[in-house]
């Protein structure tokens, strides 16, 4: 006899199994999806570009770029090419880089680029410093900015040099770079080529281009300020370039000595034209805007106030020539003041480029010709007989509208005037000539 067992499911258990099996399948698929490396997002590298003098707007741009990179980027690369800039601005940038919560790589590029003066401190402060072929770094000796006298006093120069040397030593020690080579860049204005900088351990590597840099950075370990150690994984990294915004671009463009000089000249010229021709509006508006941008730029670049005042005096002398007969002495003084003020604006030979001598010559020549032309026009106008107002009516001829016996109405240059006849009675329709003006009445006589 064969015994058969019959198993019967508890009511409702079949329904429970039908619900659990799909849920288990979905759970396993989800785990497989999340654990699959092929689904992971590629690393992101934020790239900033700094080219030109190191001025406050550059510090704002770098701070914004690093802050955005800290929100999910693997690294932040600063492509740098600068002749130098302001010391306090450099301190702000270096502090931001050293306290960044994301690896910051400074890449002196393109080929032939320069990390001069302030650029030396910025490059050495990076977690990884790199240079392109043909680039150079160094010449970081402190110079006078805005003193207008060329060289700093000996005591002040020594203090500035010692402070900069201590600062660069601190940066070099923190980043494991050669302290002596760094100090030579400050104390003796030593410059290094890309190969020399690599040999002197001022930088970490040389790279031909950005892609080469990313390849060389792959797998490098970087220590951040909070103690974390980050291994750079930049294979197949997505390049995310952060450009300066419109306002930053404008401020960085005007933060150039040559642009500031042109804006100041255009601003003063616009205001003078508005004074000569009230109501023109456009020259005045353009002049005010140009002058405000020039004052921002000159203040940013710490221009010598003596030079600014001399330029203002030059324009005042040009204007005075139109109202004071000096036989050209005021114009000559204005030209001399303009030239001296232009040369004094950035005469200290700092890291920010000076005003081009050819630009100074062109502006001086152009303004001299312009004001000489204006002055000659004013003088000719002063010598010309008056053609408007009461004086302009003297000697004018017209026709008697009504009989003048002695009073009546005359038509002079298309206008009706009350007139008194001088001498004999004047009949209507006869030609008369104005001999005097008394208030709003003309004194006329009949033309023979």
VEXNU-30529 format. One record per residue (C-alpha): residue number from 1; y, z, x. Coordinates in steps of 0.001 Angstrom, whole numbers, plus 500000, padded with zeros to 6 digits. Example, Ala and Ser with C-alpha at 12.3 -4.5 7.8 and 13.67 -1.06 7.14 Angstrom:
# VEXNU-30529
<lumtor pos="1" v="495500" w="507800" u="512300"/>
<lumtor pos="2" v="498940" w="507140" u="513670"/>
This chain:
# VEXNU-30529
<lumtor pos="1" v="500000" w="500000" u="500000"/>
<lumtor pos="2" v="503287" w="499027" u="501377"/>
<lumtor pos="3" v="506117" w="501386" u="500769"/>
<lumtor pos="4" v="509527" w="499932" u="500345"/>
<lumtor pos="5" v="512687" w="501886" u="500691"/>
<lumtor pos="6" v="515622" w="500794" u="498691"/>
<lumtor pos="7" v="519079" w="501691" u="500049"/>
<lumtor pos="8" v="521970" w="501626" u="497714"/>
<lumtor pos="9" v="525567" w="501960" u="498804"/>
<lumtor pos="10" v="527634" w="504663" u="497344"/>
<lumtor pos="11" v="529940" w="503145" u="494766"/>
<lumtor pos="12" v="533288" w="502170" u="496322"/>
<lumtor pos="13" v="532012" w="502044" u="499946"/>
<lumtor pos="14" v="531669" w="498249" u="499900"/>
<lumtor pos="15" v="535288" w="497933" u="498909"/>
<lumtor pos="16" v="536302" w="500280" u="501750"/>
<lumtor pos="17" v="534413" w="498197" u="504323"/>
<lumtor pos="18" v="536015" w="495018" u="503099"/>
<lumtor pos="19" v="539440" w="496606" u="503755"/>
<lumtor pos="20" v="538654" w="498164" u="507154"/>
<lumtor pos="21" v="537134" w="495074" u="508784"/>
<lumtor pos="22" v="540307" w="492870" u="508501"/>
<lumtor pos="23" v="542471" w="495759" u="509675"/>
<lumtor pos="24" v="540258" w="496229" u="512759"/>
<lumtor pos="25" v="540456" w="492532" u="513557"/>
<lumtor pos="26" v="544264" w="492538" u="513262"/>
<lumtor pos="27" v="544479" w="495644" u="515495"/>
<lumtor pos="28" v="542338" w="494034" u="518225"/>
<lumtor pos="29" v="544371" w="490815" u="518129"/>
<lumtor pos="30" v="547590" w="492814" u="518420"/>
<lumtor pos="31" v="546325" w="494687" u="521463"/>
<lumtor pos="32" v="545289" w="491435" u="523103"/>
<lumtor pos="33" v="548712" w="489903" u="522381"/>
<lumtor pos="34" v="550639" w="492856" u="523800"/>
<lumtor pos="35" v="548491" w="493153" u="526919"/>
<lumtor pos="36" v="548662" w="489435" u="527757"/>
<lumtor pos="37" v="550930" w="488923" u="530840"/>
<lumtor pos="38" v="551563" w="485337" u="529827"/>
<lumtor pos="39" v="553566" w="486610" u="526858"/>
<lumtor pos="40" v="555957" w="488772" u="528955"/>
<lumtor pos="41" v="559592" w="487702" u="529210"/>
<lumtor pos="42" v="560539" w="486148" u="532597"/>
<lumtor pos="43" v="562830" w="488258" u="534832"/>
<lumtor pos="44" v="566573" w="487715" u="534491"/>
<lumtor pos="45" v="568978" w="487524" u="537433"/>
<lumtor pos="46" v="572707" w="487776" u="536731"/>
<lumtor pos="47" v="574906" w="485818" u="539157"/>
<lumtor pos="48" v="578643" w="486424" u="539727"/>
<lumtor pos="49" v="580967" w="484189" u="541747"/>
<lumtor pos="50" v="583926" w="485609" u="543715"/>
<lumtor pos="51" v="586062" w="483141" u="545621"/>
<lumtor pos="52" v="589543" w="483935" u="546910"/>
<lumtor pos="53" v="591508" w="487113" u="547637"/>
<lumtor pos="54" v="590119" w="490489" u="546590"/>
<lumtor pos="55" v="592639" w="491597" u="543961"/>
<lumtor pos="56" v="592373" w="494038" u="541008"/>
<lumtor pos="57" v="591134" w="491420" u="538535"/>
<lumtor pos="58" v="588150" w="490760" u="540838"/>
<lumtor pos="59" v="587210" w="494448" u="540684"/>
<lumtor pos="60" v="587348" w="494275" u="536880"/>
<lumtor pos="61" v="585153" w="491161" u="536857"/>
<lumtor pos="62" v="582542" w="492661" u="539203"/>
<lumtor pos="63" v="582440" w="495935" u="537262"/>
<lumtor pos="64" v="581859" w="494013" u="534026"/>
<lumtor pos="65" v="579183" w="491827" u="535635"/>
<lumtor pos="66" v="577224" w="494744" u="537110"/>
<lumtor pos="67" v="577449" w="496682" u="533832"/>
<lumtor pos="68" v="575936" w="493734" u="531953"/>
<lumtor pos="69" v="573242" w="493342" u="534625"/>
<lumtor pos="70" v="572287" w="496987" u="534149"/>
<lumtor pos="71" v="571349" w="496106" u="530577"/>
<lumtor pos="72" v="568041" w="494440" u="531361"/>
<lumtor pos="73" v="568549" w="492220" u="534427"/>
<lumtor pos="74" v="566173" w="492476" u="537378"/>
<lumtor pos="75" v="569009" w="492057" u="539889"/>
<lumtor pos="76" v="572681" w="491118" u="540185"/>
<lumtor pos="77" v="573730" w="488568" u="542807"/>
<lumtor pos="78" v="577364" w="488252" u="543920"/>
<lumtor pos="79" v="578146" w="484924" u="545585"/>
<lumtor pos="80" v="581079" w="485772" u="547842"/>
<lumtor pos="81" v="583629" w="483815" u="549848"/>
<lumtor pos="82" v="586887" w="485609" u="550576"/>
<lumtor pos="83" v="589489" w="485946" u="553352"/>
<lumtor pos="84" v="589929" w="489598" u="552365"/>
<lumtor pos="85" v="592237" w="491488" u="550097"/>
<lumtor pos="86" v="593580" w="494840" u="549031"/>
<lumtor pos="87" v="592075" w="497989" u="550519"/>
<lumtor pos="88" v="592140" w="500111" u="547360"/>
<lumtor pos="89" v="590574" w="497293" u="545333"/>
<lumtor pos="90" v="587848" w="496943" u="547976"/>
<lumtor pos="91" v="587110" w="500656" u="547683"/>
<lumtor pos="92" v="586656" w="500310" u="543925"/>
<lumtor pos="93" v="584263" w="497367" u="544328"/>
<lumtor pos="94" v="582209" w="499045" u="547070"/>
<lumtor pos="95" v="581908" w="502215" u="545006"/>
<lumtor pos="96" v="580710" w="500239" u="541982"/>
<lumtor pos="97" v="578071" w="498404" u="544021"/>
<lumtor pos="98" v="576750" w="501522" u="545731"/>
<lumtor pos="99" v="576426" w="503390" u="542424"/>
<lumtor pos="100" v="574861" w="500491" u="540529"/>
<lumtor pos="101" v="571683" w="501175" u="538550"/>
<lumtor pos="102" v="570421" w="497676" u="539305"/>
<lumtor pos="103" v="569820" w="496037" u="542715"/>
<lumtor pos="104" v="572971" w="494222" u="543869"/>
<lumtor pos="105" v="572635" w="491362" u="546362"/>
<lumtor pos="106" v="575758" w="489973" u="548037"/>
<lumtor pos="107" v="575304" w="486398" u="549226"/>
<lumtor pos="108" v="578066" w="484985" u="551443"/>
<lumtor pos="109" v="578105" w="481360" u="550359"/>
<lumtor pos="110" v="578400" w="478401" u="550229"/>
<lumtor pos="111" v="577733" w="477111" u="553738"/>
<lumtor pos="112" v="580896" w="477718" u="555710"/>
<lumtor pos="113" v="581914" w="480645" u="553484"/>
<lumtor pos="114" v="583675" w="483734" u="554765"/>
<lumtor pos="115" v="583336" w="487459" u="554164"/>
<lumtor pos="116" v="586498" w="488398" u="556017"/>
<lumtor pos="117" v="588151" w="491805" u="556085"/>
<lumtor pos="118" v="587484" w="493303" u="552625"/>
<lumtor pos="119" v="584505" w="490966" u="552253"/>
<lumtor pos="120" v="582823" w="492714" u="555188"/>
<lumtor pos="121" v="582764" w="496072" u="553400"/>
<lumtor pos="122" v="581588" w="494492" u="550131"/>
<lumtor pos="123" v="578755" w="492591" u="551834"/>
<lumtor pos="124" v="577525" w="495575" u="553811"/>
<lumtor pos="125" v="577584" w="497804" u="550726"/>
<lumtor pos="126" v="575028" w="495621" u="548923"/>
<lumtor pos="127" v="571417" w="496698" u="548546"/>
<lumtor pos="128" v="570553" w="493359" u="550160"/>
<lumtor pos="129" v="573090" w="491366" u="552213"/>
<lumtor pos="130" v="572558" w="487655" u="552844"/>
<lumtor pos="131" v="574558" w="484796" u="554356"/>
<lumtor pos="132" v="574424" w="481018" u="554114"/>
<lumtor pos="133" v="574312" w="478829" u="557252"/>
<lumtor pos="134" v="577703" w="478353" u="558875"/>
<lumtor pos="135" v="579247" w="481370" u="557154"/>
<lumtor pos="136" v="580893" w="484281" u="558972"/>
<lumtor pos="137" v="581668" w="487948" u="558485"/>
<lumtor pos="138" v="583999" w="490482" u="560103"/>
<lumtor pos="139" v="587653" w="490760" u="561196"/>
<lumtor pos="140" v="587965" w="493928" u="559103"/>
<lumtor pos="141" v="590748" w="495675" u="561023"/>
<lumtor pos="142" v="593252" w="497280" u="558600"/>
<lumtor pos="143" v="596623" w="495537" u="558320"/>
<lumtor pos="144" v="599912" w="496386" u="556697"/>
<lumtor pos="145" v="600188" w="495225" u="553122"/>
<lumtor pos="146" v="603650" w="495101" u="551609"/>
<lumtor pos="147" v="605581" w="496684" u="554489"/>
<lumtor pos="148" v="607341" w="493445" u="555305"/>
<lumtor pos="149" v="607674" w="494501" u="558893"/>
<lumtor pos="150" v="604638" w="492809" u="560355"/>
<lumtor pos="151" v="602830" w="495667" u="562116"/>
<lumtor pos="152" v="602230" w="499214" u="560878"/>
<lumtor pos="153" v="603734" w="502109" u="562839"/>
<lumtor pos="154" v="601360" w="503316" u="565564"/>
<lumtor pos="155" v="600466" w="506610" u="563842"/>
<lumtor pos="156" v="599882" w="504962" u="560491"/>
<lumtor pos="157" v="597829" w="502180" u="562086"/>
<lumtor pos="158" v="595631" w="504722" u="563882"/>
<lumtor pos="159" v="595036" w="506671" u="560670"/>
<lumtor pos="160" v="594146" w="503528" u="558750"/>
<lumtor pos="161" v="591801" w="502335" u="561501"/>
<lumtor pos="162" v="590015" w="505678" u="561780"/>
<lumtor pos="163" v="589607" w="505858" u="558006"/>
<lumtor pos="164" v="588203" w="502317" u="557794"/>
<lumtor pos="165" v="585888" w="502947" u="560753"/>
<lumtor pos="166" v="584520" w="506130" u="559179"/>
<lumtor pos="167" v="584040" w="504300" u="555897"/>
<lumtor pos="168" v="582136" w="501397" u="557443"/>
<lumtor pos="169" v="579962" w="503859" u="559413"/>
<lumtor pos="170" v="579071" w="505625" u="556188"/>
<lumtor pos="171" v="578166" w="502343" u="554486"/>
<lumtor pos="172" v="576111" w="501146" u="557458"/>
<lumtor pos="173" v="574169" w="504412" u="557703"/>
<lumtor pos="174" v="573435" w="504443" u="553974"/>
<lumtor pos="175" v="572170" w="500851" u="554003"/>
<lumtor pos="176" v="570350" w="501093" u="557346"/>
<lumtor pos="177" v="572631" w="498620" u="559128"/>
<lumtor pos="178" v="573860" w="498666" u="562723"/>
<lumtor pos="179" v="576677" w="501212" u="562942"/>
<lumtor pos="180" v="578126" w="500026" u="566278"/>
<lumtor pos="181" v="578312" w="496387" u="565233"/>
<lumtor pos="182" v="579986" w="497432" u="561974"/>
<lumtor pos="183" v="582566" w="499527" u="563835"/>
<lumtor pos="184" v="583421" w="496625" u="566140"/>
<lumtor pos="185" v="584332" w="494543" u="563078"/>
<lumtor pos="186" v="586857" w="497237" u="562142"/>
<lumtor pos="187" v="588198" w="498537" u="565460"/>
<lumtor pos="188" v="588294" w="495238" u="567370"/>
<lumtor pos="189" v="588389" w="492729" u="564485"/>
<lumtor pos="190" v="585070" w="491343" u="565666"/>
<lumtor pos="191" v="583690" w="488400" u="563673"/>
<lumtor pos="192" v="580019" w="487379" u="563488"/>
<lumtor pos="193" v="578333" w="484126" u="562602"/>
<lumtor pos="194" v="575413" w="484250" u="560186"/>
<lumtor pos="195" v="572899" w="484263" u="563069"/>
<lumtor pos="196" v="574841" w="486915" u="564996"/>
<lumtor pos="197" v="575166" w="489079" u="561886"/>
<lumtor pos="198" v="571403" w="488888" u="561327"/>
<lumtor pos="199" v="570649" w="489764" u="564942"/>
<lumtor pos="200" v="573143" w="492650" u="564817"/>
<lumtor pos="201" v="571494" w="493916" u="561620"/>
<lumtor pos="202" v="574680" w="493669" u="559579"/>
<lumtor pos="203" v="572820" w="491587" u="557010"/>
<lumtor pos="204" v="569196" w="491384" u="555884"/>
<lumtor pos="205" v="568506" w="487659" u="555718"/>
<lumtor pos="206" v="569819" w="484097" u="555845"/>
<lumtor pos="207" v="569317" w="481705" u="552949"/>
<lumtor pos="208" v="570141" w="478017" u="552648"/>
<lumtor pos="209" v="570802" w="478197" u="548921"/>
<lumtor pos="210" v="570288" w="480408" u="545875"/>
<lumtor pos="211" v="566684" w="479294" u="545256"/>
<lumtor pos="212" v="565828" w="480053" u="548892"/>
<lumtor pos="213" v="567434" w="483465" u="548505"/>
<lumtor pos="214" v="565333" w="484276" u="545441"/>
<lumtor pos="215" v="562156" w="483285" u="547252"/>
<lumtor pos="216" v="562962" w="485506" u="550230"/>
<lumtor pos="217" v="563829" w="488430" u="547955"/>
<lumtor pos="218" v="560426" w="488294" u="546216"/>
<lumtor pos="219" v="558548" w="491553" u="546752"/>
<lumtor pos="220" v="561392" w="493330" u="548612"/>
<lumtor pos="221" v="561751" w="497014" u="547791"/>
<lumtor pos="222" v="565226" w="498387" u="547037"/>
<lumtor pos="223" v="566253" w="502049" u="546710"/>
<lumtor pos="224" v="568903" w="502794" u="544067"/>
<lumtor pos="225" v="571434" w="505625" u="544072"/>
<lumtor pos="226" v="569388" w="507669" u="541579"/>
<lumtor pos="227" v="566375" w="507697" u="543925"/>
<lumtor pos="228" v="564370" w="505032" u="542116"/>
<lumtor pos="229" v="562664" w="502368" u="544199"/>
<lumtor pos="230" v="562604" w="498913" u="542666"/>
<lumtor pos="231" v="560410" w="496055" u="543825"/>
<lumtor pos="232" v="562122" w="492735" u="543265"/>
<lumtor pos="233" v="559963" w="490376" u="541226"/>
<lumtor pos="234" v="562047" w="487232" u="541007"/>
<lumtor pos="235" v="559417" w="484535" u="540678"/>
<lumtor pos="236" v="560354" w="482199" u="537832"/>
<lumtor pos="237" v="563523" w="484227" u="537297"/>
<lumtor pos="238" v="566024" w="482979" u="534739"/>
<lumtor pos="239" v="569486" w="482526" u="536302"/>
<lumtor pos="240" v="572231" w="483919" u="534069"/>
<lumtor pos="241" v="575674" w="483103" u="535450"/>
<lumtor pos="242" v="578613" w="485291" u="534426"/>
<lumtor pos="243" v="581922" w="483474" u="534735"/>
<lumtor pos="244" v="585355" w="485041" u="534625"/>
<lumtor pos="245" v="586793" w="485015" u="531131"/>
<lumtor pos="246" v="590032" w="483196" u="530296"/>
<lumtor pos="247" v="592317" w="486148" u="530983"/>
<lumtor pos="248" v="590573" w="486986" u="534271"/>
<lumtor pos="249" v="590794" w="483347" u="535344"/>
<lumtor pos="250" v="594537" w="483228" u="534657"/>
<lumtor pos="251" v="595232" w="486506" u="536458"/>
<lumtor pos="252" v="593069" w="485523" u="539416"/>
<lumtor pos="253" v="594777" w="482134" u="539643"/>
<lumtor pos="254" v="598278" w="483608" u="539685"/>
<lumtor pos="255" v="597193" w="486256" u="542214"/>
<lumtor pos="256" v="597863" w="483787" u="544985"/>
<lumtor pos="257" v="601033" w="483964" u="547116"/>
<lumtor pos="258" v="601818" w="480273" u="546724"/>
<lumtor pos="259" v="601333" w="480354" u="542943"/>
<lumtor pos="260" v="603371" w="483560" u="542671"/>
<lumtor pos="261" v="606188" w="481975" u="544686"/>
<lumtor pos="262" v="606241" w="478864" u="542488"/>
<lumtor pos="263" v="606185" w="480955" u="539300"/>
<lumtor pos="264" v="609078" w="483088" u="540512"/>
<lumtor pos="265" v="611124" w="479992" u="541377"/>
<lumtor pos="266" v="610373" w="478298" u="538043"/>
<lumtor pos="267" v="611138" w="481524" u="536173"/>
<lumtor pos="268" v="614566" w="481981" u="537747"/>
<lumtor pos="269" v="615375" w="478298" u="537346"/>
<lumtor pos="270" v="614438" w="478362" u="533648"/>
<lumtor pos="271" v="616687" w="481341" u="532986"/>
<lumtor pos="272" v="619601" w="479714" u="534817"/>
<lumtor pos="273" v="619207" w="476483" u="532826"/>
<lumtor pos="274" v="619191" w="478549" u="529631"/>
<lumtor pos="275" v="622429" w="480237" u="530731"/>
<lumtor pos="276" v="624041" w="476861" u="531461"/>
<lumtor pos="277" v="622830" w="475427" u="528149"/>
<lumtor pos="278" v="622505" w="478238" u="525539"/>
<lumtor pos="279" v="620202" w="477398" u="522681"/>
<lumtor pos="280" v="617894" w="475102" u="524657"/>
<lumtor pos="281" v="615152" w="477750" u="524081"/>
<lumtor pos="282" v="612318" w="476015" u="525972"/>
<lumtor pos="283" v="613703" w="476641" u="529508"/>
<lumtor pos="284" v="614368" w="480278" u="528607"/>
<lumtor pos="285" v="610912" w="480904" u="527139"/>
<lumtor pos="286" v="609152" w="479143" u="530037"/>
<lumtor pos="287" v="611344" w="481024" u="532495"/>
<lumtor pos="288" v="610555" w="484453" u="531027"/>
<lumtor pos="289" v="606786" w="483791" u="530949"/>
<lumtor pos="290" v="606774" w="482421" u="534512"/>
<lumtor pos="291" v="608845" w="485328" u="535785"/>
<lumtor pos="292" v="606572" w="487936" u="534177"/>
<lumtor pos="293" v="603457" w="486300" u="535662"/>
<lumtor pos="294" v="605192" w="486119" u="539052"/>
<lumtor pos="295" v="606128" w="489803" u="538931"/>
<lumtor pos="296" v="602507" w="490709" u="538060"/>
<lumtor pos="297" v="601238" w="488625" u="540956"/>
<lumtor pos="298" v="603798" w="489916" u="543454"/>
<lumtor pos="299" v="603071" w="493482" u="542391"/>
<lumtor pos="300" v="599336" w="492926" u="542698"/>
<lumtor pos="301" v="599705" w="491421" u="546155"/>
<lumtor pos="302" v="602126" w="494188" u="547188"/>
<lumtor pos="303" v="604887" w="491761" u="548150"/>
<lumtor pos="304" v="607808" w="493094" u="550182"/>
<lumtor pos="305" v="610651" w="494064" u="547821"/>
<lumtor pos="306" v="613221" w="493069" u="550419"/>
<lumtor pos="307" v="612025" w="489476" u="550152"/>
<lumtor pos="308" v="612147" w="489571" u="546338"/>
<lumtor pos="309" v="615727" w="490910" u="546359"/>
<lumtor pos="310" v="616857" w="488247" u="548825"/>
<lumtor pos="311" v="615474" w="485516" u="546550"/>
<lumtor pos="312" v="617312" w="487056" u="543574"/>
<lumtor pos="313" v="620527" w="487156" u="545618"/>
<lumtor pos="314" v="620045" w="483479" u="546488"/>
<lumtor pos="315" v="619919" w="482488" u="542816"/>
<lumtor pos="316" v="622955" w="484671" u="542066"/>
<lumtor pos="317" v="624924" w="482867" u="544799"/>
<lumtor pos="318" v="623862" w="479478" u="543438"/>
<lumtor pos="319" v="625152" w="480442" u="539987"/>
<lumtor pos="320" v="628390" w="481920" u="541371"/>
<lumtor pos="321" v="629176" w="478634" u="543147"/>
<lumtor pos="322" v="629684" w="477000" u="539754"/>
<lumtor pos="323" v="632468" w="479423" u="538848"/>
<lumtor pos="324" v="634077" w="480261" u="542185"/>
<lumtor pos="325" v="635637" w="477657" u="544449"/>
<lumtor pos="326" v="634140" w="478475" u="547861"/>
<lumtor pos="327" v="633905" w="474940" u="549289"/>
<lumtor pos="328" v="630105" w="475279" u="549607"/>
<lumtor pos="329" v="629994" w="478677" u="551342"/>
<lumtor pos="330" v="628184" w="480355" u="548449"/>
<lumtor pos="331" v="625625" w="477539" u="548326"/>
<lumtor pos="332" v="625012" w="477822" u="552070"/>
<lumtor pos="333" v="624574" w="481584" u="551710"/>
<lumtor pos="334" v="622152" w="481051" u="548820"/>
<lumtor pos="335" v="620027" w="478656" u="550867"/>
<lumtor pos="336" v="619912" w="481074" u="553810"/>
<lumtor pos="337" v="619015" w="484000" u="551530"/>
<lumtor pos="338" v="616296" w="481950" u="549806"/>
<lumtor pos="339" v="614661" w="480962" u="553085"/>
<lumtor pos="340" v="614744" w="484484" u="554539"/>
<lumtor pos="341" v="613438" w="486044" u="551315"/>
<lumtor pos="342" v="610610" w="483513" u="551092"/>
<lumtor pos="343" v="609506" w="484244" u="554655"/>
<lumtor pos="344" v="609672" w="488005" u="554109"/>
<lumtor pos="345" v="607554" w="488134" u="550938"/>
<lumtor pos="346" v="604245" w="488216" u="552814"/>
<lumtor pos="347" v="605381" w="488317" u="556436"/>
<lumtor pos="348" v="602908" w="490997" u="557518"/>
<lumtor pos="349" v="600076" w="488546" u="558180"/>
<lumtor pos="350" v="597622" w="490431" u="556010"/>
<lumtor pos="351" v="594256" w="489248" u="554730"/>
<lumtor pos="352" v="595902" w="487615" u="551728"/>
<lumtor pos="353" v="597241" w="484207" u="552847"/>
<lumtor pos="354" v="600951" w="483810" u="553413"/>
<lumtor pos="355" v="603156" w="481351" u="551553"/>
<lumtor pos="356" v="602805" w="477833" u="552887"/>
<lumtor pos="357" v="605731" w="476904" u="555130"/>
<lumtor pos="358" v="605762" w="473399" u="553694"/>
<lumtor pos="359" v="606006" w="474864" u="550182"/>
<lumtor pos="360" v="608979" w="477002" u="551224"/>
<lumtor pos="361" v="610683" w="473949" u="552738"/>
<lumtor pos="362" v="610027" w="471830" u="549638"/>
<lumtor pos="363" v="611259" w="474473" u="547192"/>
<lumtor pos="364" v="614362" w="475195" u="549267"/>
<lumtor pos="365" v="615249" w="471511" u="549571"/>
<lumtor pos="366" v="614625" w="470834" u="545882"/>
<lumtor pos="367" v="616655" w="473806" u="544672"/>
<lumtor pos="368" v="619502" w="473011" u="547063"/>
<lumtor pos="369" v="619738" w="469435" u="545783"/>
<lumtor pos="370" v="619515" w="470626" u="542173"/>
<lumtor pos="371" v="622256" w="473219" u="542476"/>
<lumtor pos="372" v="624526" w="470931" u="544497"/>
<lumtor pos="373" v="624191" w="468347" u="541715"/>
<lumtor pos="374" v="624931" w="470987" u="539054"/>
<lumtor pos="375" v="627919" w="472326" u="540984"/>
<lumtor pos="376" v="629394" w="468855" u="541458"/>
<lumtor pos="377" v="628987" w="468169" u="537741"/>
<lumtor pos="378" v="630761" w="471445" u="536895"/>
<lumtor pos="379" v="633616" w="470724" u="539301"/>
<lumtor pos="380" v="634067" w="467211" u="537891"/>
<lumtor pos="381" v="634103" w="468654" u="534400"/>
<lumtor pos="382" v="636777" w="471157" u="535368"/>
<lumtor pos="383" v="639005" w="468396" u="536748"/>
<lumtor pos="384" v="638555" w="466137" u="533686"/>
<lumtor pos="385" v="641286" w="466429" u="531007"/>
<lumtor pos="386" v="640286" w="468320" u="527913"/>
<lumtor pos="387" v="638980" w="466108" u="525154"/>
<lumtor pos="388" v="638271" w="468743" u="522502"/>
<lumtor pos="389" v="640270" w="471461" u="520810"/>
<lumtor pos="390" v="644055" w="471588" u="520600"/>
<lumtor pos="391" v="644544" w="470358" u="524148"/>
<lumtor pos="392" v="642367" w="467346" u="523399"/>
<lumtor pos="393" v="644788" w="466269" u="520635"/>
<lumtor pos="394" v="647821" w="466000" u="522899"/>
<lumtor pos="395" v="648750" w="462371" u="523322"/>
<lumtor pos="396" v="646352" w="461219" u="520605"/>
<lumtor pos="397" v="647588" w="458555" u="518184"/>
<lumtor pos="398" v="647010" w="458268" u="514475"/>
<lumtor pos="399" v="648468" w="457077" u="511169"/>
<lumtor pos="400" v="650758" w="458852" u="508704"/>
<lumtor pos="401" v="648858" w="459271" u="505429"/>
<lumtor pos="402" v="651928" w="460507" u="503539"/>
<lumtor pos="403" v="655585" w="460165" u="504424"/>
<lumtor pos="404" v="656674" w="462732" u="507003"/>
<lumtor pos="405" v="660078" w="464076" u="505942"/>
<lumtor pos="406" v="659660" w="466037" u="508036"/>
<lumtor pos="407" v="656266" w="467451" u="506911"/>
<lumtor pos="408" v="653235" w="465589" u="505642"/>
<lumtor pos="409" v="649673" w="464570" u="506419"/>
<lumtor pos="410" v="648399" w="462415" u="509291"/>
<lumtor pos="411" v="644980" w="460987" u="510166"/>
<lumtor pos="412" v="644028" w="461725" u="513792"/>
<lumtor pos="413" v="640600" w="460701" u="515135"/>
<lumtor pos="414" v="639108" w="460603" u="511644"/>
<lumtor pos="415" v="640489" w="464005" u="510591"/>
<lumtor pos="416" v="643436" w="464917" u="508329"/>
<lumtor pos="417" v="646034" w="467224" u="509839"/>
<lumtor pos="418" v="649263" w="468785" u="508604"/>
<lumtor pos="419" v="652097" w="467436" u="510753"/>
<lumtor pos="420" v="655815" w="467670" u="511279"/>
<lumtor pos="421" v="657779" w="464588" u="512324"/>
<lumtor pos="422" v="659985" w="464925" u="515337"/>
<lumtor pos="423" v="663353" w="463198" u="514927"/>
<lumtor pos="424" v="663582" w="460522" u="512252"/>
<lumtor pos="425" v="661563" w="460221" u="509068"/>
<lumtor pos="426" v="658101" w="458532" u="509311"/>
<lumtor pos="427" v="656937" w="456349" u="506471"/>
<lumtor pos="428" v="653352" w="456303" u="505220"/>
<lumtor pos="429" v="651135" w="453923" u="507200"/>
<lumtor pos="430" v="653211" w="454088" u="510367"/>
<lumtor pos="431" v="651584" w="454918" u="513670"/>
<lumtor pos="432" v="652327" w="458337" u="515176"/>
<lumtor pos="433" v="651598" w="460175" u="518415"/>
<lumtor pos="434" v="650864" w="463899" u="518866"/>
<lumtor pos="435" v="653418" w="465570" u="521153"/>
<lumtor pos="436" v="652612" w="469244" u="520518"/>
<lumtor pos="437" v="650151" w="471530" u="518735"/>
<lumtor pos="438" v="651252" w="474753" u="517021"/>
<lumtor pos="439" v="648352" w="476601" u="515474"/>
<lumtor pos="440" v="646810" w="474208" u="512962"/>
<lumtor pos="441" v="649912" w="471993" u="512687"/>
<lumtor pos="442" v="650695" w="468980" u="514803"/>
<lumtor pos="443" v="654092" w="467848" u="515941"/>
<lumtor pos="444" v="654255" w="464057" u="516011"/>
<lumtor pos="445" v="656716" w="461295" u="516513"/>
<lumtor pos="446" v="656749" w="457665" u="515456"/>
<lumtor pos="447" v="655379" w="455227" u="517967"/>
<lumtor pos="448" v="658012" w="452594" u="518833"/>
